[in-house]
Amino acid sequence: MWTILLVEDEGFVRRSIRNSMRWEEKGFQVVAEAGNGLEALELIRKHRPHLVISDIRMPVMDGVELLKQARQEGFYCRFVMLSVLNEFDYVQQAMEYGASNYVLKLYLSVEKMHEVLEKVDLELQQLNRMSLRNMQDVYDAAWGIVTAGGIESPLLAMPSYPAERLMIKAILHGHTAFGMDDLRQLKIVPQEFLPHAHLFSKIGITTVFSWVSADQTYKLDTHVKLPYAIAYAGPVASDEWLHTWKSALCKLNELWYKAATGLFLSTSDRGMDQPDPSLWQEEREVLRIFELKQKEALLQSWHTYWERYQAFVTPIAVVKEAAGRLDRLFAHISGVRARSESEMPESVSHRQLGEIMAGRLCHYMDEMVKRQHTLTDHPEINKVIAYLENNYREEITLEFLSRYTAMDDKYLSGLFKKKTGKTLIHYLHEIRIEQARRFLEHTDWPVALVGEKVGFATESYFTKIFKRITGMTPSAYRQYRLEV
């Protein structure tokens, strides 16, 4: 609801205007009154109303001077001037300073004032959209700075309002969307401050930036029961906003690992720790076990890997980015459609996200096994394919496979070519080279070791087959993938 300050030196006129209009019907609320421009200026500083309805001719300070002073101090509330027939010069000056409209007192009526309010409402909506849209770019750039550990940038200035301070609350709700209605339900921002609040959402975290006057009290009930973890800081001066936001996000990191809910004051100066470098090795081990299709070992490896993030209190943004990247990687390997960033799971704690991801990895493994075992309409050929997929590192001969399927070796060889379109040895080579490509992309193993890991006896033979299938050597392929 938009707020109004009424300014009129004649008390009975002011009361008449206030009591005769149906303000709420048009989305407005009168929050204060003044009898002259000087009183009104103090109330503007205190309440920062959206609209000032002011008489033009008043003692001490007239309406034009009030408008001029408000603009010089950086207040861009809308002004509607009340005048009489012989005050056109004053009206003209007020319009030059940016008044939205003027109304002749002689013709003032409920209908006329409602028309004016409708016009002002449209102006305020447009200004609010423009302000928020412009600030979203600032918040987005600042997010990258504070989550990377920095706090200084001359290009990221928060709008500063006279005699006002900034309150910051970071809400870990875990959802892909969070709006003003969701904020109202939490009741952590007083109703009168909501019109002066901005929301910025990223990876299931919404930060609320709200402004309060220096002389306003802003008490929060830290004992209220809340469904989410919320870290708050402030009120602070606008030039402290980056440091304050970083502090709130650091506190939220701690709460995320504790799976805590409630309202918590942010007093931490702890830095944004970056991931442990050894996590890369743990990640590669998870990938290796996944490709071996060993579900129990996969879950153990994933648990070890996921706990390392908690040990270093790694920022939520870094952890969720890693989870999304791995989710897309394993989906690709298994042949399942990869999820976009917007489809990442909703989670409110590190433990919850880890459990969701473990379930996804098992699902991807099941889908990969299912896909590999149903490639043809012949059960014995599918049995051979499954064996090749699971044991490609071993030495595999046609003689062994004929015994494995209880088929004549020549019959098995012909039937395999008929059902797959490839010879057994070519099919095995393709499996080995596909696995080798993943190792080249996701490990720093030497080419010879990669060839050995996928079942080739010598590096030269591995290089020959790799180039035949991919068109380039293993070393060239690795360099190409690094540059892509």
N, C-alpha and C positions, 0 to 999 in steps of 0.2 A: 504494500500500500504506500502511495506517495504521501509525503508529509508537507504541511503548509504552515507558514508563519503569516499571521494577519497583522498588518501595521496600519493603524488609523488613530489620529489624535483625539477624535471624538468618541468617547466610550460607548454611547448609545448606538452610534452608527456601526461601530465594530461588533457590538453584541447582536445587532440586527442582521448583519451579514452572516455572522457565525451561526445564528439560530435558524435562519430562514433557508439555508442551503442544505441539500441532501448530499453531503460530501462523500459518504461511504459508497453511495450508488455509483459514483464515478471513479472509485478507487483512491480517494484522498482522505486525509485525516489532519485536522488542525491540531498542532502540537504546542503552539505558543502564540502569544499576542504581545504587541508592543504599542506604545503611544507616541513614539517618535523614532526617527532614523537611528539615533545613537543607541537607544535601547535595542532596536531591531538588529543592529550590527553585532552586539554582544550575543544576542540569541542565535544569530546565524552562525557565529563561531561555535556556539555550544551545541546546537541541534543539527546544523548543516541541513536545512530543509530542502526539499526538492523544488518547492514553489514558494515565492514570496508575493503576497497580494498586498500592495502598498498604496496608500494615498500619496499623491505627488506633493501637495503643499502641507507641510507640518512644521512645528517649532523645533528648535535645537538642530535638527538635521532633516532636510526634506527628502522625498523619495528618490529624486534624481541623484543626489549626493550619496544616498545609501547604496543605490545601484552601482555608482562609480566606485565607491570604496570596496564593495563586495567583489567587484571584478578585479580591482588592483590587488586584493588579498588572495586571489585565486579561487574564489567561490563562483561556481558556474550554475547556481540554481536558477530556475526560470523566474522571471518577474512579470507580473501583470499589474499595471498602474491604474489607479482610480483617479479620475479627474473631473473637473467641471468645464463648462463651455469655453471659458476665457483662459485656459491653461495650455493652449496648443503648443506654444514654444517649449514648455516643459515636457510635454508629451513627445515632441520631436527629439529633444535631447535624450530622453529615456530610450526611445527606439534606436537611436544611434549607438547607445551603450549596450544594446542587445536585449531590450525588453521584448517579451513574446507578444504582448497585446496591451491594449488599454480599454477601459470601460468608462463611459460617462456615468457619473453617479445618478444623473437625472433619469437615465434609461436602464439602470441596474435592475435586473429581475432574475428569478430563479432560472428561467429558460436561457437568458443571455449568459449567465455565469456558467451554466452547464455546457453551453457551446464552447466557451473559453476553456473550460477544464478538459473537454474532449480534445481540443487542439493541443493543449499542454501535455496531456497524456501521451499523445502520439510523438511529440518532441522528446519527452523523457524516455520513452521506449527506444527510440532511435539512438539517442545519446548513450543509453545503457548498453545497447548492442555494440555500438562502435567502441566504447571504452573497453568492454570485456574482450572484444575481438582483437583490439590492439594489444591488450595486456597478455592474451594467451601466447603470443609470440615471445614476449619477454619471459613469461613463466617457463615456457618450453626450453628456451636457451639457458635459463638459470638452473633448470632441473639437471641438465648435463654437467653444469659446473659444480653444484653442491653434491651430487652423487659421485663425482670423481674426486672430491676432497677439497676443491677450491672454494673460495668465498669472495674473491675480489674480481670485479669487472666494471670498467667505467661505462660500458655500453648497456648495462642492465640497471637502470635507475627506476626505482619504484616511485610512482606519483606521490608527491608530498602535499599534504593539506595543512594549512595553518592550524596550530594548536591541536593537532591530532596525532594519535599514536596507532600503531599497527598491532593487531593480535593475530597470531598464526596457530592453526590447529591442523595436525596431520592425522587423517582418519584411515585406518587400515581395514577397509570393508571387504576387499577381495573381489568386488564385482567389476564388470566391464563398464557399467554406467552408474552414475551417482549425480543427482541433481538437487535443486533447492527443496523440493518436496521431501526428499530423503533427509536433508539437513534439518528441516523443520521438525520432523518426527523425532530426531535425536535430542532436540531442545538444549543444545549446547551453545547456541548463539541467541542472545535475547532478541525478541521480535523486532524491537526498534532498531537493531543494528543490521538486520538482514538486508535492507536496501543498499547498504554500503559494504556488501560482501562479494568477493569474487571466489569462484571455485575453479580449481585446476586438478584434473585427474590423470593419473598415469599408473599402469600396472597394478590396478586394484587399490591405489592410494589416492585419496582426494585431500588436497590441502585447501583450507578455508583461510582467505585473507580478509580480515574485517577491520574497519577503522573506527576508532572511538575518540571522543574529545578528551583532552588531557585532564579535565575536571570531572569526567564521568567515571563512576565506579563500575567495575566489570568483574563481578565475583562469580566463580564457577563452583558448582556443587560436585566435589570430587568423590562423593559417596554414592552418587546416583548410579543405578545399575544400567550398564550399556552393553550392547551386543558385540561391540568392536573395541579394539585398542585404539586410543586417541591420545596423542601427545600434543600438549599445548605450550606455548611460550609467548611472553609479552605481558602487557603492552610495551612496545619499544618504539623508538624513533624510526621513521621510514628508511633512513640510511643504514639501519642495522638489519635490514630484512634478510639478506642472504645468509649472514651468520646465524640469525635466529631460525630460519627455515632449515638450515643444515643441522642445527641442534635438535630441532623437533624430529627430523628424519632419523637422526642417530638414535634418539630415544625409541622411536618406532622400531628400529632394527632390534634393539634389546627385547622389546615386547613381543616381536614376531617369533623369536627363538624360544621365548618362554610360554608362548600360546596364551598370553594374558589378555584380559579385556578390562575396559574401564577408562577413566580419565586420569592422565598422569602428567605432572609438570616436567617439562624438559629443562634440565639443568646440566646436561652432559656436554663436555667439551671434547669428548672422544672423537677421534678422526674417523673418516670413512675408510675402514680397512679394505685393502684390495685382496683378491683371492690368493691363497697359498699357491706358489708356483708348482708345487708337487701335485696339485689337483689334476694337472694335465695328464700325468702318468696314471692316476686313478681312473680318469675318464677313458683313456685308451684301454685299460684293463676291462672296464665295463663293456666297451665295444667288442673286444676280443671274445669275451665270454658269450656275449649275445650271438655272435656269429657261429659259435660252437653249439648254440641251441641248448645250453645247460641252464634250465630255469632256476633251480635251487642255488647254483653258484652265482647266477646273475643277480638274484635278490641279495645275496650276501655282499657281493661286490658293490652293488648300488648303495646299500646301507652304509658301507664304509666310506664310499665317495661322498654321500650326502652329509654325513656327520662332520666331514672336514670343513664344510662351510660354516657350521655352527661353532666349531672350535675357534675360528678366526672372526666370528661375528661379522661375516661378509655382508655388505649392503644388500638389501632386498632386491634392488634393481639389477645387481650383478647376478644374483642367484636365479632370478626369474628369467633373465636373458639366457643364461646357460640352460635352464630347463626347457625353454622354448626351442633353442637351437638343437638340443639333443632329441627332443620330441620329433622335430622335423627330420632329423637325420635317421632315426630308427624307423620312422614311418616310411621314408624313402627306401631304406634297405629291405623292409618287409613287403614293399609293394602296396602299402596302404596310402590313401590320399593324405598328404601332409596337411596338418591344421595350420591356419593362419595365426598371426599373433593375437587377433581378436577372439580366437577360439580357445585360447589357453584356459586351463581350469581355474575356477574361482577358488581361492584359498586364503585363509586368514592366519596361517602359521606355517613355519618352516616344516614342521612335522607333517602337517596335513598335505602340503604340496609334495613332499617326498613320498608319502603313501600313494597319492594319486599317480605320480610318475611311475612308481614301481608297478602299479596295476597296468599302466599303459604299456610299459616295456614287455610285460608278460603277454598282453594282448597282441602286441606286434610280433612277438616270437611265435605265438600260436598261429597267427595269420600267415606268417612266413612258412611255417611247417606245412600248414594246410595247402597253401598255394603250390608248394614244391611237390607235394604228394598227389596232386590231382592234375598233373600236366597232360596225361594221356588217358585214353579209355581202356587201357590194358593194365590190370593190377600188377602183373609181374614186372612190366617196364617201369611203372611208378615205384615199385619196390627198389629197382636198380637205381633210379634217379635219386630216391631218398638216401640210398647208401652212398652214392657219389657226393651228394651235398654234405653229408655228415662226416665223410671219411676221405675227402679229397687230398688231405695231407699225406695219406698213406700210399704205398705202392699198390696199385690196383691193376689186375690183369684180367683178360677175357676168360682165362681158364678159371680163375677164382669166382667170377660172376656167374659162370655157367653152373658151377657147383652150388652157388648161393641160391640160384633160381631153379635148380634141377632141370636145366634145359641144355640141349646140345649147343656147343659154343657157336657154330656157324648159324644155327637157327636163331639164337639169341642176338647175334650181331646183325643179321638181316632184319629181324623183327624190330630191333631198336632203331635202325635207320628208317624203317617204314613209319614207325609211330612218331619219331621226333624230327626226322629230316636230317639227322646228323649221325655220324659214326660215334661209337662209344668214346674213342680217344679224343675226337674233336669236342664232344660234349664235356668231357672231363677237363680238357684244356680251357674251355670257356668258363667253367666254374672256378678253376684255379686263377685265371687272369682277372675275373671279376673280384675275387677276394683280394688279389694282389693290388688292384687299383685302390681299394679301400685302405689297405695298409700304407700305400704310398701317399695317400691323401691325409691320413690321420696319424701317422707315426713318422719318426725320423730314422727308422731302421735303414741300414745300408741295403742296397739293391740285392746283394747276395743273400742277406738274411731274409728279406721278403720272399725271394724265390724259394728258399729252403722252407719257410713257414707254410707255403702253399703247395709244397710237394714236388718241386723240381730238384733234380739231383745236382745240377751244375748251374752256375750263373749264366754261362753262355747259352745253354739250352733254354733257360727261362727267358733271356733277352730275345732270343730268336722267336719263340712262340708269342711273347708279349707283343713284339713288333708286327708279327703276322696278323694278329687279331685287332690291335688298336691302331696300327699304322705308325707307331713311334716307339722308341726305346723306353724302358722304365724310368730312366733319369730324365729324359725329355718330358715324359708325361707328368712326373712330379713337378718339374719346373713350370709346366703349362698350367697345372692346377693352382699353383701358388700365385700365378699372375692373373688368374681369372677372377 
